[in-house]
Amino acid sequence: MQNIVQAPASDALRVPEGVSGSLRGGMAVATLLVIFVTLTPFSDLGDPKLLELSSGNEAATYLALLLLVGAAGVLLHGSGARPLQALVTPENLLLLAWLLVVSVALSVDPGVSARRFVLSLATFLLAAMLPWLTRGLKHFSTLMLGIAALVLVLSYLGILLVPHLTIHQASDLVEPEIAGDWRGIYGHKNAAASMMALFVYVGWFVARMERPLSGALISIAAVTFLIGSGGPRVGGLVFVVGAVAFFVDRVQSLWARAVVAFGPLVLIAFLTVGSITSETARSLLSALPIDVTFTGRTEIWGFALDMLAAHPWKGQGFEAFWYSDSVRFGAEDSTKWMVDVATSHNSYVDLALTIGLPGLGLVMLAFVVAPLRNFHRTLATRQNKEFARFFLLL
């Protein structure tokens, strides 16, 4: 990480080092602001415009991300850095080809899938380039500390000063039943809970980078907000993931790491989504003091699995199913409430539903198996280890 910026290539547009470093740092800040603060913080959930399905037409977001990708690419090329070379792997190329040829071209709504694909690809490219825009691990940790602190301060101030824009209200046009749950600067409590879970890890990372007090404050503030968001399952998973990452880091062999990393994942899948199809899973759940419907999610999973069965190989289309006409207008009376769901509430089910079982397998290879393999091969320097441990949590 400390040597992340290479010497400029001979054919690159040369920029003075000081100017180049400042521009890259500014681009990193802009990227973090767009991704974490978003272009529409403090949204009013009582606004009737929210009833209009977005379906991928957020022009400002697309424009901002594409401009950031282009500008970051030019700056990194000018400094001689080639961060995207590491992404040219067989599993990534196969996944990219599958998404383009199958999940977009054969989607139930190719237009929506194409727009969503561009948005997702731009986000992935920015994530890959972000560390290269910084001046090293310390600078990276400083930026993450700053963005976490900014979001937390804005969210807590919003709770105090504009609660109708930061706390779900009974007057909300969508999901008024979750009134009272904190959402901070984001449009939904689930988005807020996911961000707060990330900031718990940011705090841990910052503390490991010789800023124990700042890191502890970030983690405590994030956990507190996570509780206020009404996301106990997310909160529980934060600590489960932390524990799994701890043991993955401690074992030495790649196979042992795979068992430690994937074992809990398989068990959770079996006890949640598996409860729909497995009598054994249902029996185990009935013996536990928990809601065996997972707050109604089993009905959503059942519906999603039924839709998956219609197109198990190609899927329904990249991020297009929940906004498709078949869901909006083709649902029977007993399933019309699915129009407001917009997700299966399980990432793996959603992936299988939208990009098919082969697509899910390719995602597992590219985003689960390959990262674990890369973690196992991390060079044994302190900065490399700390950087790898942070992303292992994510």
C-alpha positions as CSV (number, residue, x, y, z in Angstrom):
1,M,0.0,0.0,0.0
2,Q,2.8,2.4,0.8
3,N,4.2,1.9,-2.7
4,I,0.8,2.0,-4.4
5,V,1.7,4.7,-6.9
6,Q,4.2,3.6,-9.5
7,A,6.6,5.7,-11.4
8,P,4.9,7.5,-14.4
9,A,4.8,5.6,-17.6
10,S,6.9,7.0,-20.4
11,D,3.8,7.8,-22.5
12,A,1.7,9.2,-19.7
13,L,0.8,12.9,-19.4
14,R,3.2,14.1,-16.7
15,V,1.8,16.2,-13.9
16,P,3.9,17.7,-11.2
17,E,4.0,15.3,-8.2
18,G,2.6,17.8,-5.7
19,V,-0.2,18.9,-8.0
20,S,-1.0,15.3,-8.9
21,G,-1.1,14.1,-5.3
22,S,-3.5,17.0,-4.4
23,L,-5.7,16.2,-7.3
24,R,-5.8,12.5,-6.5
25,G,-6.6,13.3,-2.9
26,G,-9.4,15.7,-3.9
27,M,-10.8,13.0,-6.2
28,A,-10.8,10.5,-3.4
29,V,-12.7,12.9,-1.2
30,A,-15.2,13.6,-3.9
31,T,-15.7,9.8,-4.5
32,L,-16.3,9.2,-0.8
33,L,-18.8,12.1,-0.6
34,V,-20.9,10.9,-3.5
35,I,-20.9,7.3,-2.4
36,F,-21.5,7.7,1.4
37,V,-23.3,11.1,1.7
38,T,-25.1,10.6,-1.7
39,L,-26.6,13.3,-3.8
40,T,-29.9,13.2,-2.0
41,P,-29.3,13.2,1.8
42,F,-32.2,14.0,4.1
43,S,-34.9,12.9,1.7
44,D,-38.5,13.6,2.6
45,L,-40.4,10.3,2.6
46,G,-43.7,12.1,2.7
47,D,-43.0,13.6,-0.8
48,P,-45.5,12.1,-3.4
49,K,-42.7,11.9,-5.9
50,L,-41.4,8.9,-4.0
51,L,-44.3,6.9,-5.3
52,E,-42.9,7.2,-8.8
53,L,-40.7,4.0,-9.5
54,S,-37.2,5.1,-10.2
55,S,-36.1,2.0,-12.3
56,G,-32.6,3.3,-12.9
57,N,-33.3,6.9,-14.2
58,E,-31.4,8.8,-11.6
59,A,-29.6,11.0,-14.2
60,A,-27.6,13.0,-11.7
61,T,-26.2,9.9,-10.0
62,Y,-25.2,8.4,-13.3
63,L,-23.5,11.5,-14.5
64,A,-21.6,12.1,-11.2
65,L,-20.3,8.5,-11.1
66,L,-19.3,8.5,-14.7
67,L,-17.5,11.8,-14.3
68,L,-15.7,10.5,-11.2
69,V,-14.6,7.3,-13.0
70,G,-13.3,9.3,-16.0
71,A,-11.5,11.9,-13.9
72,A,-10.0,9.3,-11.6
73,G,-8.9,7.2,-14.6
74,V,-7.1,10.2,-16.2
75,L,-5.4,11.2,-12.9
76,L,-4.2,7.6,-12.3
77,H,-3.0,7.2,-15.8
78,G,-1.1,10.5,-15.5
79,S,0.7,9.2,-12.4
80,G,1.5,5.8,-14.0
81,A,-0.8,3.8,-11.8
82,R,-2.6,0.9,-13.3
83,P,-5.1,-0.3,-10.6
84,L,-7.5,-2.0,-13.0
85,Q,-4.9,-4.4,-14.3
86,A,-5.4,-6.5,-11.2
87,L,-9.1,-6.9,-12.1
88,V,-8.4,-8.6,-15.3
89,T,-8.8,-12.2,-14.0
90,P,-10.6,-15.2,-15.6
91,E,-13.4,-15.1,-13.0
92,N,-14.0,-11.3,-13.4
93,L,-14.0,-11.5,-17.2
94,L,-16.4,-14.5,-17.2
95,L,-18.7,-12.7,-14.8
96,L,-18.6,-9.5,-17.0
97,A,-19.4,-11.5,-20.1
98,W,-22.3,-13.3,-18.4
99,L,-23.8,-10.1,-17.2
100,L,-23.6,-8.5,-20.6
101,V,-24.6,-11.4,-22.8
102,V,-27.2,-13.0,-20.6
103,S,-28.3,-10.9,-17.7
104,V,-28.6,-7.6,-19.6
105,A,-29.4,-8.7,-23.2
106,L,-32.0,-11.4,-22.1
107,S,-33.4,-9.4,-19.2
108,V,-37.2,-9.0,-18.8
109,D,-36.4,-5.2,-19.2
110,P,-33.0,-4.8,-21.0
111,G,-33.2,-1.0,-20.7
112,V,-33.4,-1.1,-16.9
113,S,-30.7,-3.8,-16.7
114,A,-28.3,-1.9,-19.0
115,R,-28.6,1.3,-16.9
116,R,-28.2,-0.6,-13.6
117,F,-25.2,-2.4,-15.1
118,V,-23.5,0.9,-15.9
119,L,-24.2,2.2,-12.4
120,S,-22.9,-0.9,-10.8
121,L,-19.8,-1.1,-13.0
122,A,-19.0,2.6,-12.3
123,T,-19.3,1.9,-8.6
124,F,-17.0,-1.1,-8.8
125,L,-14.4,0.8,-10.8
126,L,-14.4,3.7,-8.3
127,A,-13.9,1.2,-5.4
128,A,-10.9,-0.3,-7.2
129,M,-9.4,3.1,-7.9
130,L,-10.0,4.7,-4.5
131,P,-7.0,3.3,-2.6
132,W,-4.7,4.3,-5.5
133,L,-6.0,7.9,-5.3
134,T,-4.6,8.1,-1.7
135,R,-1.0,8.7,-0.6
136,G,-0.8,5.4,1.3
137,L,-2.5,3.5,4.1
138,K,-2.4,6.3,6.7
139,H,-4.0,8.7,4.2
140,F,-6.6,6.1,3.3
141,S,-7.5,5.5,7.0
142,T,-7.7,9.3,7.5
143,L,-10.2,9.7,4.7
144,M,-12.3,6.8,5.9
145,L,-12.3,8.3,9.4
146,G,-13.3,11.7,8.0
147,I,-16.2,10.3,5.9
148,A,-17.5,8.2,8.8
149,A,-17.3,11.1,11.2
150,L,-19.1,13.4,8.7
151,V,-22.0,10.9,8.1
152,L,-22.4,10.2,11.8
153,V,-22.4,13.9,12.7
154,L,-24.9,14.8,10.0
155,S,-27.1,11.9,11.0
156,Y,-27.1,12.7,14.7
157,L,-27.6,16.4,14.1
158,G,-30.5,15.4,11.8
159,I,-32.1,13.3,14.6
160,L,-32.0,16.4,16.8
161,L,-32.8,19.2,14.4
162,V,-34.9,17.7,11.5
163,P,-36.3,14.4,12.9
164,H,-38.9,14.2,10.1
165,L,-36.1,13.9,7.6
166,T,-34.0,11.4,9.6
167,I,-36.5,9.2,11.4
168,H,-39.2,7.2,9.8
169,Q,-42.6,8.8,10.4
170,A,-46.1,7.4,10.5
171,S,-46.8,9.9,7.7
172,D,-44.3,8.3,5.3
173,L,-45.9,7.2,2.1
174,V,-44.0,4.0,2.1
175,E,-43.6,1.6,5.1
176,P,-45.3,3.8,7.7
177,E,-45.2,0.8,10.0
178,I,-41.5,1.3,10.8
179,A,-42.1,4.8,12.2
180,G,-39.6,5.7,14.9
181,D,-36.6,3.8,13.4
182,W,-33.6,6.0,12.7
183,R,-32.5,6.4,9.1
184,G,-30.1,9.4,9.4
185,I,-29.2,11.0,6.1
186,Y,-30.3,8.0,4.1
187,G,-33.7,7.1,2.6
188,H,-34.3,3.9,4.6
189,K,-33.3,2.4,7.9
190,N,-31.8,-0.6,6.1
191,A,-29.4,1.6,4.2
192,A,-28.5,3.4,7.4
193,A,-28.0,0.1,9.2
194,S,-25.7,-1.2,6.5
195,M,-23.6,2.0,6.6
196,M,-23.4,2.0,10.3
197,A,-22.2,-1.6,10.2
198,L,-19.4,-0.5,7.8
199,F,-18.5,2.4,10.1
200,V,-18.1,0.0,13.0
201,Y,-15.3,-1.7,11.0
202,V,-13.9,1.7,9.9
203,G,-13.6,2.5,13.6
204,W,-11.8,-0.7,14.3
205,F,-9.5,-0.1,11.3
206,V,-8.7,3.5,12.4
207,A,-7.9,2.2,15.9
208,R,-5.5,-0.3,14.5
209,M,-3.8,2.6,12.6
210,E,-2.6,4.1,15.9
211,R,-5.7,6.2,16.5
212,P,-7.4,4.2,19.2
213,L,-9.6,7.0,20.7
214,S,-10.9,8.2,17.3
215,G,-11.6,4.7,16.2
216,A,-13.4,3.8,19.4
217,L,-15.6,6.9,19.2
218,I,-16.6,6.1,15.6
219,S,-17.4,2.5,16.4
220,I,-19.4,3.4,19.5
221,A,-21.4,6.1,17.7
222,A,-22.1,3.7,14.8
223,V,-23.2,0.9,17.1
224,T,-25.5,3.3,18.9
225,F,-27.1,4.5,15.7
226,L,-27.4,0.9,14.5
227,I,-29.5,0.1,17.5
228,G,-31.6,3.2,16.9
229,S,-32.2,2.1,13.3
230,G,-34.0,-1.0,14.5
231,G,-31.6,-3.3,12.8
232,P,-30.8,-6.0,15.5
233,R,-30.0,-8.6,12.9
234,V,-27.5,-6.4,11.1
235,G,-26.0,-5.5,14.5
236,G,-25.7,-9.2,15.4
237,L,-24.1,-9.9,12.0
238,V,-21.5,-7.2,12.6
239,F,-20.1,-9.1,15.5
240,V,-20.5,-12.5,13.8
241,V,-18.6,-11.3,10.8
242,G,-16.0,-9.8,13.1
243,A,-15.5,-13.1,14.9
244,V,-15.3,-15.1,11.6
245,A,-12.7,-12.6,10.3
246,F,-10.7,-13.0,13.5
247,F,-10.5,-16.7,13.1
248,V,-9.9,-16.6,9.3
249,D,-6.9,-14.4,10.1
250,R,-5.6,-16.7,12.7
251,V,-5.6,-20.0,10.9
252,Q,-2.8,-20.7,8.4
253,S,-3.9,-23.1,5.6
254,L,-6.1,-21.9,2.8
255,W,-8.5,-24.8,3.3
256,A,-8.9,-24.1,6.9
257,R,-9.7,-20.5,6.1
258,A,-12.3,-21.6,3.6
259,V,-14.0,-23.7,6.1
260,V,-14.0,-20.9,8.7
261,A,-15.2,-18.3,6.2
262,F,-17.8,-20.3,4.4
263,G,-19.1,-22.6,7.1
264,P,-21.2,-19.9,8.9
265,L,-22.4,-18.7,5.5
266,V,-23.7,-22.1,4.6
267,L,-25.3,-22.5,8.1
268,I,-27.0,-19.2,8.0
269,A,-28.3,-19.9,4.5
270,F,-29.6,-23.3,5.6
271,L,-31.5,-21.9,8.6
272,T,-33.0,-18.9,6.8
273,V,-33.8,-19.5,3.1
274,G,-33.3,-23.2,3.6
275,S,-36.2,-23.2,6.0
276,I,-38.6,-22.9,3.1
277,T,-37.5,-26.2,1.5
278,S,-36.0,-28.2,4.3
279,E,-38.1,-29.8,7.1
280,T,-34.9,-30.3,9.1
281,A,-34.2,-26.6,9.0
282,R,-37.8,-25.8,10.1
283,S,-37.5,-28.3,13.0
284,L,-34.3,-26.7,14.2
285,L,-35.8,-23.2,14.0
286,S,-38.9,-24.2,15.9
287,A,-36.7,-25.3,18.8
288,L,-35.1,-21.8,18.9
289,P,-36.6,-18.7,20.6
290,I,-36.8,-16.7,17.4
291,D,-39.4,-15.7,14.8
292,V,-39.3,-18.5,12.4
293,T,-40.8,-16.3,9.6
294,F,-37.9,-13.8,10.0
295,T,-40.4,-10.9,10.1
296,G,-42.3,-12.2,7.1
297,R,-39.2,-12.8,5.0
298,T,-40.0,-16.5,4.4
299,E,-43.0,-15.4,2.3
300,I,-40.8,-13.1,0.2
301,W,-38.1,-15.8,-0.2
302,G,-40.8,-18.3,-1.3
303,F,-42.1,-15.9,-3.9
304,A,-38.5,-15.2,-5.1
305,L,-37.7,-18.9,-5.4
306,D,-40.8,-19.6,-7.3
307,M,-39.9,-16.8,-9.8
308,L,-36.3,-18.2,-9.9
309,A,-37.7,-21.6,-10.9
310,A,-39.2,-20.0,-14.0
311,H,-35.7,-19.0,-15.3
312,P,-33.1,-20.8,-13.2
313,W,-30.3,-20.4,-15.8
314,K,-30.6,-16.9,-17.2
315,G,-32.5,-15.3,-14.4
316,Q,-35.0,-12.5,-14.7
317,G,-32.5,-9.8,-15.6
318,F,-29.8,-7.7,-13.9
319,E,-31.6,-5.7,-11.2
320,A,-34.7,-5.5,-13.2
321,F,-37.1,-8.0,-11.7
322,W,-38.6,-6.1,-8.8
323,Y,-39.5,-3.1,-11.1
324,S,-40.7,-5.2,-14.0
325,D,-44.3,-5.2,-15.3
326,S,-44.7,-8.8,-14.3
327,V,-44.3,-7.8,-10.7
328,R,-46.1,-4.5,-10.8
329,F,-49.1,-5.5,-12.9
330,G,-49.0,-9.3,-13.2
331,A,-49.1,-10.3,-9.5
332,E,-52.2,-12.0,-8.2
333,D,-54.2,-10.4,-5.5
334,S,-52.4,-12.5,-2.8
335,T,-49.0,-11.3,-4.0
336,K,-49.7,-7.7,-5.0
337,W,-47.9,-6.5,-1.8
338,M,-44.7,-7.8,-3.5
339,V,-44.7,-4.6,-5.6
340,D,-43.5,-2.6,-2.5
341,V,-40.8,-5.2,-1.5
342,A,-38.2,-4.2,-4.1
343,T,-35.8,-6.9,-2.9
344,S,-35.8,-10.5,-1.7
345,H,-34.0,-9.4,1.5
346,N,-31.3,-11.9,0.8
347,S,-28.4,-11.0,-1.5
348,Y,-27.8,-14.5,-2.7
349,V,-31.4,-15.2,-3.5
350,D,-31.6,-11.8,-5.3
351,L,-28.5,-12.7,-7.4
352,A,-29.8,-16.1,-8.4
353,L,-33.2,-14.5,-9.2
354,T,-31.8,-11.8,-11.4
355,I,-28.7,-13.3,-13.0
356,G,-29.4,-17.0,-12.7
357,L,-27.7,-19.8,-10.9
358,P,-24.6,-19.7,-13.2
359,G,-24.3,-16.0,-12.6
360,L,-24.5,-16.6,-8.8
361,G,-21.7,-19.1,-9.1
362,L,-19.6,-16.6,-11.0
363,V,-20.2,-13.9,-8.4
364,M,-19.2,-16.4,-5.6
365,L,-16.0,-17.1,-7.5
366,A,-15.2,-13.4,-8.1
367,F,-16.3,-11.8,-4.9
368,V,-16.0,-14.6,-2.3
369,V,-13.5,-17.3,-3.4
370,A,-11.0,-15.0,-5.1
371,P,-10.8,-12.5,-2.3
372,L,-10.2,-15.2,0.2
373,R,-7.4,-16.6,-2.0
374,N,-5.9,-13.2,-2.3
375,F,-6.1,-12.6,1.5
376,H,-4.2,-15.9,1.9
377,R,-1.4,-14.6,-0.4
378,T,-1.1,-11.2,1.3
379,L,2.5,-10.1,1.7
380,A,3.5,-10.2,5.3
381,T,4.1,-6.5,6.0
382,R,2.2,-4.6,8.6
383,Q,0.5,-2.2,6.1
384,N,-0.4,-5.0,3.8
385,K,-1.9,-7.1,6.7
386,E,-3.9,-4.2,8.1
387,F,-5.3,-3.2,4.7
388,A,-6.2,-6.8,3.9
389,R,-7.8,-7.3,7.3
390,F,-10.0,-4.3,6.8
391,F,-11.3,-5.6,3.5
392,L,-11.7,-9.1,4.9
393,L,-14.4,-7.6,7.2
394,L,-16.2,-6.0,4.3
